[in-house]
C-alpha cells in the first residue's frame, strides 16, 4: 500500500508544489485546507479555499476542508489582539504553526487515519540518535525553521517538508510548468488573516467600546512629548508614525501597558545585551549530555532573518536569561528567540518583558 500523507494547502505556490512533489514520488496525497471565518475578513479565506480546490483538481487528488474558526480565533486572533494591547509584538505565524497546523490540523489528520502531514515550509529535518530536529533549508533566504521553532518536538516524527532542498526560484518554475496556480502566485502575508493589511484597525475594531487605549508619549528624560490613540499602534524600535518632534530622531524604546505610556528615546537606548525568554520549547532537553556539550556553542536569533548571535543561557525553571556577546538593537518582547547549534534548532521561547530599563 502507498503511504498516505495530508498536505496543508493554503492555495499558494509553496503548498501546491509540495503536493505535486509528493504525488510524483508515489505518495497517496490528500489536500487539506483550514476554513476559518473572521468577521470582516471572510473574503481572503474564501479565495484561498477556491484556489486549494483547483490545485487538487489539477493534481487529481482528493480535497478536504476542515472548519477551524473557533480554535483559530482563540489561539491566534485573540492572542494577536491581546499581545498588542499588552504592549507586546506578537508572532502569529510561529503560534499558528504550533497550535493550528502542527497542533489542531495534525490531530485531525491522524483521526482520518493518515500518519503524515506535509506543509510548504522551507525547512529540513535531521535525525540524530533517534530524535528529529529542525534545520535551515537549502534556500537560506527563504528558510522558515524560525517560524517552526515552537512546535512540539513529538510532531516532527510525522512531519514532511517537501521543499527542504528547493530554492524559491525552482519552486515557482515547477508551479508554472505544471500549471499549478493561476495568477501571480502571491506571497504569504505576515498576518494572513487580515485582508487589507491594516492590523491597527483590525485590533481597534475588536476593543471594547469603553476601552480608552490612549496615553502619553514620553521621552526617557520624563518630558511628555505628545499623546497616542493606543499602545497597539507601536512596537519596540519604531521610528515613523510617532507624531512628535525632537531635536534628534526618536525611537520607541519601551511600552508600559499599565500606564499606557509609550517611552521614546535616542537610538542608543535600543541596544541591550541581555533578555529573558519564557514558554521554552526544547528539541534538545537542557538536562541531557548533548545539551551540555552544545551549551557553549549556541547562537540565538531574536527575529526572523536576524543574525544568529553567540549567547550564554542561564535557566530558571521555564525561563531563560540570555546574555549576548554584543549589544543588539530592538530585542522585542513578544517575538520569538530561537536557539541554534550551527543551523540546527536546539530550542526556542518568547522574549518576555523585563523590568523597565530606565
C-alpha positions in Angstrom: 0.0 0.0 0.0 1.2 3.5 -0.8 2.0 5.7 2.2 -0.7 8.3 2.9 0.1 12.0 3.5 -2.1 15.0 4.0 -0.8 18.3 2.6 -1.8 21.5 4.2 -3.0 23.6 1.1 -3.2 27.3 1.6 -3.9 28.0 -2.1 -0.4 29.3 -2.6 2.6 28.2 -4.7 4.6 26.5 -2.0 2.0 24.2 -0.7 0.8 23.4 -4.3 4.3 22.3 -5.3 4.7 20.3 -2.1 1.6 18.3 -3.0 2.9 17.9 -6.6 6.3 16.6 -5.5 4.8 14.1 -3.0 2.4 12.7 -5.6 5.3 12.4 -8.1 7.2 10.4 -5.5 4.3 7.9 -5.3 2.6 9.1 -2.1 -1.2 8.8 -1.6 -1.9 12.5 -1.2 -4.9 14.3 0.3 -5.1 18.0 0.2 -6.5 19.6 3.4 -7.4 23.3 3.9 -8.4 25.0 7.0 -11.6 27.2 6.9 -11.9 30.0 9.4 -14.5 32.8 9.4 -13.4 36.0 11.0 -15.9 38.9 10.9 -14.9 41.4 8.2 -12.2 39.1 6.8 -14.1 36.3 5.1 -13.1 37.2 1.5 -9.5 36.1 1.8 -10.1 32.7 3.2 -12.8 32.1 0.5 -10.3 32.9 -2.2 -7.7 30.6 -0.7 -10.3 27.7 -0.4 -11.2 28.1 -4.1 -7.5 28.1 -5.1 -6.8 25.0 -3.0 -9.7 23.2 -4.5 -8.5 24.0 -8.0 -5.0 22.7 -7.2 -6.4 19.4 -6.0 -8.4 19.1 -9.2 -5.3 19.8 -11.3 -3.3 17.2 -9.4 -6.3 14.7 -9.4 -6.2 14.3 -5.6 -8.9 14.5 -3.0 -9.6 17.7 -1.1 -10.9 18.1 2.4 -11.9 21.3 4.1 -11.6 21.4 7.9 -13.6 24.0 9.9 -11.2 25.8 12.3 -12.9 29.1 13.1 -13.2 28.7 16.8 -9.7 27.4 17.6 -8.2 29.9 15.2 -10.0 32.8 16.8 -9.0 31.5 20.3 -5.4 30.7 19.7 -4.3 33.2 17.0 -6.7 36.1 16.7 -7.2 36.6 20.4 -3.5 36.1 21.1 -2.7 38.7 18.4 -5.0 41.3 19.7 -4.2 40.7 23.4 -0.4 40.9 22.7 -0.6 44.3 21.1 -2.9 45.7 23.8 -0.4 44.5 26.4 2.5 46.3 24.7 3.9 43.2 23.0 4.7 42.5 19.4 3.3 39.0 18.6 4.5 36.4 16.1 1.2 34.8 14.8 3.0 32.6 12.3 5.0 30.8 15.0 1.9 30.4 17.2 -0.2 29.2 14.2 2.4 26.5 13.4 2.4 25.3 17.0 -1.4 25.4 17.8 -3.1 25.2 14.4 -1.0 23.5 11.7 1.0 21.1 13.8 -1.5 21.0 16.6 -5.2 21.1 15.6 -4.6 20.1 12.0 -2.1 17.3 12.8 -4.6 15.8 15.2 -7.4 16.0 12.6 -5.2 14.3 10.1 -4.4 11.4 12.4 -8.1 11.0 13.2 -8.6 10.4 9.5 -6.1 7.5 9.5 -3.2 9.5 7.9 0.1 9.3 9.6 2.0 12.2 7.9 1.3 15.9 7.5 3.3 17.9 4.9 3.4 21.7 4.5 5.1 24.1 2.1 7.6 25.4 4.7 11.2 25.8 3.7 12.9 23.7 6.4 14.8 20.5 6.8 14.5 17.6 9.2 17.6 15.8 10.5 17.7 12.7 12.7 20.2 12.1 15.4 20.2 9.2 17.8 16.5 8.5 17.2 15.4 12.2 17.6 14.3 14.6 14.9 15.5 18.2 14.7 14.7 21.2 12.6 17.4 22.6 10.3 17.5 25.5 7.9 16.5 24.8 4.3 18.7 24.9 1.3 17.3 28.3 0.3 18.8 30.4 3.2 16.9 33.5 2.1 13.6 31.7 2.4 14.3 29.2 5.2 11.4 29.1 7.7 12.7 26.9 10.6 12.5 30.0 12.8 8.7 30.0 12.4 8.5 26.3 13.2 10.6 26.5 16.4 7.7 26.5 18.8 6.1 23.3 17.5 6.2 20.3 19.9 9.2 18.0 19.2 7.0 14.9 19.1 5.2 16.1 15.9 8.4 16.1 13.9 8.2 12.3 13.5 5.2 12.7 11.3 6.1 16.0 9.6 7.3 16.3 6.0 8.8 19.4 4.3 9.0 18.6 0.6 10.6 21.9 -0.2 13.6 21.5 2.1 16.1 21.1 -0.8 14.5 23.5 -3.2 15.0 27.2 -3.9 12.1 29.5 -4.2 13.0 30.2 -7.8 12.8 26.4 -8.6 9.5 26.1 -6.8 8.0 28.9 -8.9 9.3 27.3 -12.0 7.7 24.0 -11.1 4.4 25.7 -10.5 4.5 27.4 -13.8 5.5 24.3 -15.8 2.8 22.2 -14.2 0.1 24.9 -14.2 -0.5 24.5 -10.5 -1.6 28.1 -9.7 -3.4 30.8 -11.6 -2.4 34.4 -11.3 0.8 35.8 -9.9 1.1 33.3 -7.0 1.1 36.0 -4.3 3.5 35.5 -1.4 2.0 34.7 2.0 1.5 37.7 4.2 2.9 38.2 7.7 -0.7 38.4 9.1 -2.6 36.2 6.7 -6.0 36.6 8.4 -6.1 40.4 7.9 -7.4 41.0 4.4 -6.5 44.7 4.0 -3.2 44.6 5.9 -4.3 47.2 8.4 -3.6 45.5 11.7 -4.1 48.6 13.7 -7.7 48.9 12.5 -8.2 45.2 12.9 -7.3 45.5 16.6 -9.2 48.7 17.1 -12.4 47.0 15.8 -12.0 44.3 18.5 -11.5 46.5 21.5 -14.5 47.1 23.9 -16.2 50.5 23.2 -15.5 51.6 26.7 -11.8 50.8 26.4 -9.8 54.0 26.4 -6.4 52.9 25.0 -5.0 56.4 24.7 -2.0 57.6 26.6 1.2 59.7 26.6 4.3 59.6 24.6 7.2 60.4 26.9 10.9 60.9 26.4 13.1 58.9 28.7 14.1 62.2 30.4 10.5 62.3 31.7 9.2 65.0 29.3 5.8 64.4 27.8 6.0 64.9 24.0 2.5 64.1 22.9 -0.4 61.7 23.1 -1.3 58.5 21.2 -4.5 56.7 20.4 -3.4 53.2 21.6 -0.3 51.3 22.5 -1.3 48.7 20.0 -0.1 51.1 17.3 3.5 50.8 18.5 6.4 48.4 18.6 9.9 48.5 20.0 12.3 50.2 17.7 9.6 52.1 15.7 10.6 55.5 14.4 8.0 56.5 11.9 4.4 57.5 12.8 5.2 58.8 16.2 3.6 62.2 15.6 6.1 64.1 17.8 9.1 66.3 17.2 12.5 66.4 18.9 16.0 67.7 18.1 17.2 64.2 17.3 15.4 61.1 15.7 13.5 59.2 18.4 12.5 55.6 18.6 10.1 53.6 20.7 12.3 52.1 23.5 9.6 50.8 25.9 5.8 50.4 26.2 4.2 50.3 29.6 0.7 48.7 29.4 -0.1 49.6 33.0 0.0 53.4 32.3 -0.3 53.1 28.5 2.8 55.1 28.2 5.0 54.9 25.0 8.5 55.7 26.0 10.8 57.1 23.3 14.5 57.9 23.2 17.5 58.2 21.0 18.8 55.2 19.1 21.4 54.2 21.6 18.7 53.3 24.1 17.5 50.5 21.9 20.7 48.4 22.4 20.8 45.6 25.0 23.0 42.6 25.6 20.6 40.6 27.8 17.0 39.5 27.7 14.7 36.8 29.1 12.7 34.3 27.2 9.7 32.3 28.6 7.5 29.5 27.3 10.5 27.5 26.3 10.3 24.7 23.8 13.4 22.4 23.7 14.3 20.0 21.0 17.4 19.1 23.0 16.4 18.9 26.6 18.7 21.0 28.9 19.3 18.1 31.3 20.8 15.8 28.6 24.5 15.3 28.0 24.0 16.5 24.4 22.7 19.9 25.5 25.6 20.3 27.9 28.1 19.6 25.0 26.4 22.2 22.9 25.9 24.8 25.7 28.9 26.9 24.9 28.3 26.8 21.2 24.8 28.2 21.0 23.6 31.2 19.0 20.3 32.9 19.1 18.1 34.8 16.6 15.8 37.4 18.1 13.7 37.9 14.9 13.2 36.3 11.5 16.2 36.9 9.3 18.3 38.4 12.1 21.8 37.4 12.6 22.5 34.5 14.9 24.3 36.0 17.9 26.6 34.0 20.2 24.9 33.7 23.5 25.0 32.2 27.0 21.9 30.9 28.8 21.0 30.7 32.5 17.9 28.5 33.0 15.5 29.3 35.8 12.5 26.9 35.7 10.6 27.8 32.5 12.6 31.0 31.8 16.0 31.5 30.1 18.1 34.5 30.9 20.1 35.1 27.7 23.4 37.0 27.5 24.7 38.1 24.2 28.3 38.7 23.2 27.4 42.1 21.8 24.6 44.7 22.3 21.8 44.2 19.8 19.1 46.7 18.8 15.4 46.3 19.5 15.1 43.0 21.3 11.3 43.0 21.1 9.0 41.5 23.8 6.5 39.1 22.2 8.9 38.0 19.4 10.4 34.5 19.3 14.0 33.9 20.3 15.4 30.7 18.6 18.5 29.0 19.8 20.7 27.2 17.3 23.7 24.9 17.1 25.1 25.9 13.7 21.9 25.8 11.6 20.0 23.2 13.7 17.3 24.4 16.1 18.0 23.5 19.7 15.1 25.3 21.2 13.0 28.5 21.3 11.0 30.8 23.6 9.1 34.0 23.6 11.0 37.2 24.5 9.5 38.5 27.7 9.1 41.9 29.1 12.0 42.7 31.5 11.7 45.2 34.4 11.6 48.8 33.0 15.2 49.6 31.9 15.0 53.3 32.6 
